[in-house]
Amino acid sequence: MSKLWVWLLILSLAMGIVPVAGAQEEAESPRNIILIGWDGAQRNHLYECLGRDELPNLKKLASEGALVDIDILGVTDTKAGWSQILSGYNPEVTGVYSNGRYQPVPKGLSIFERLEKHFGADDFVTVAVIGKKGHCGEIDPPRKMRVGTEAEKKIAKAKNPKGKIIEEDGVKYRFIPGSPYYNMYTALEVWEFGLTLDEKVGSRALELLEKYKDKPFFFFVHFAEVDSKGHKHGENSKEYNDALISNDLWTGKITSKLKELGLYDKTLIYVTADHGFDEGKTSHSDAPYVFLGTNDTKVTRRGERADVAPTILASFGLNLRKFRPALDGRPLTSPGKSKAVGSRKARTATPRKRKAANPGRSKANNPGESEAANP
Ligand SMILES: [Zn+2]
């Protein structure tokens, strides 16, 4: 190589024109990510708890990264929430509008499937440990039952009968759509749901971290007790408050486990919720104010539920522009549609009045919104 060429090479390396085998990306991407769900955690209540220093682990996490507002566009329930969070798509793409109007999220669109495909199934671990039995985690296939059979009559007699009647070749069937998670769950090493108690969810997550510590991973750890206590005792109850403290405690145990395994510095943690809670009530029919807390220093703005998956996928270095259909959300690490508001300001911000025009939120679309049947 002539001297001139050597100089040109050095110059272009210095200017960052010649990439050095992706060294920069590797250095910046985390090895692992954990998404922790605090199902039904209302933002205002959370900030009150933070103000009383009741959530030291979330506080610590956010002090290393950020705590930003997530404002929900769409139905404030569990199926709509987690489908959007775990995919980055709105209901028009996933077909999951609410607890009562849903279908399996189309194949390939979840964070789990994206990561398994990108990193290779043998080299990457995806795990979901889920507290709920219904609306998050369940994996029922689509079902078609002939109208009038014993099994069908049983469903028809229920207070809120499932599914809708369709007709094929003059025969009437009750069609019950598959669960939103029906397509995605097969991609994972571990998919467990219905664990109910935070303690069961949390200790199982710790066991699985130990088990899979040697490979890069993505964990979804979902705590259900805030939501269930809210439905039972109301948002202003001691029980709801205690459940937030419990979620925080387990978030701290997960963090400690990562430190013990020497993985904390290579792991990003995102804590978020699928919906809030109606102020002082046992419902969350209009509860669009939640949050995202993280040790990711690059999260710079507030956003919406659909921004969570793109944030995670971009952190792992995936090229989001290649995704088809195009993602609805944008990473919280880059300027987005939502106005950039710092985490400090967000704390004192009063929730804005929501826009009236939001077809996905009408009662007619949302027959199963109340989760009374889902403790
Ligand atoms: Zn609920």
Residues whose N, C-alpha, C, O or C-beta is under 5 A from the ligand:
A	BS01	ZN	D227 E371
